[in-house]
Amino acid sequence: MTENELLGYACEQFLGKSVIEIKSVILQTLEGHLRAILGTLTVEQIYQDRDRFASLVREVAAPDVGRMGIEILSFTIKDVYDKVEYLSSLGKTQTAAVQRDADIGVAEAERDAGIREAECKKEMMDVKFVADTKMADSKRELEMQKASFNQEVNTKKAEAQLAYELQAAKEQQKIRLEEIEIEVVQRKKQITIEEKEIDRTEKELIATVRRPAEAEAYKMQQLAEGQKMKKVLTAQAEAEKIRCIGEAEAASIEAVGKAEAEKMRLKAEAYQQYGEAAKTALVLEALPKIASKVAAPLSKTNEIVILSGEGSRVTGEVNRLLAELPVSVKALTGVDLAKIPLLQKMTSPQCQAAV
């Protein structure tokens, strides 16, 4: 400061100190006031209203630095920042809000411009519509007048054309009636001819097809009847033949049966009369048959050789067989051959020795 009193304060405070030291003292004083003011403001107030923050610093710090003989001519906040980037975030929010407001402003401007443009186009279309309407009305009136004139002309033409066509139709109808009458006459003649042709064809078919077919059918019927009768008579004859054969065989069997019965009856009477002798005779009659059956396997043997070291061995075997024969017959028939005199002699030792 240039005032003597304040200049004396400055000399007391800073005389003998360097410029750097003087700057350091002033800076520390201002920093102290800055901290005090920061405690009374919010972060948003500091960041958004820097001019008010600088004004408060000048008001609070000016008396203190004035007592040092220093005058604050200008004080501005160069920058406000923090280590956690809170202020930068506020800036981003503000930037986004500004960008949003700008986009909204642009959109509103474009909307207003579009609305104004549409209003102008509407006004233009309204004017054009009025002009087109007037032109259309004039054109319609002209066309209606033309149509009225054309209708009158066409009506007259149509009446004339209709009268011509009506007269032509009447003439054509007369011609058609004449043609129909001619066709009716021709059709009647054609029908008469066709009826005669049908009668002729029917008679021809009767003569060439129906009569031969009926004759052939009658012939086939008669042949079928004949074949049927032939088969019936043949079957009847065959049945009669079988019946006669059966009766003959039955009579023959009956006669044989009667003869066998009579034979058996006579045998029974004879057996009853002769008793044991008859039984013996039956056994003797049956022995050859039994022997033939027993010897049947031996009939196929050419030679039997008995090997023995002794000559009397063969004789002994034969004697044994003969001695066992009555026992076997008695076991089969119940007749004891040993009691028959003739067989007693045959089975005696002398007879066996002779054999």
Beta strands, then each sheet from edge to edge (+ up, - down):
end
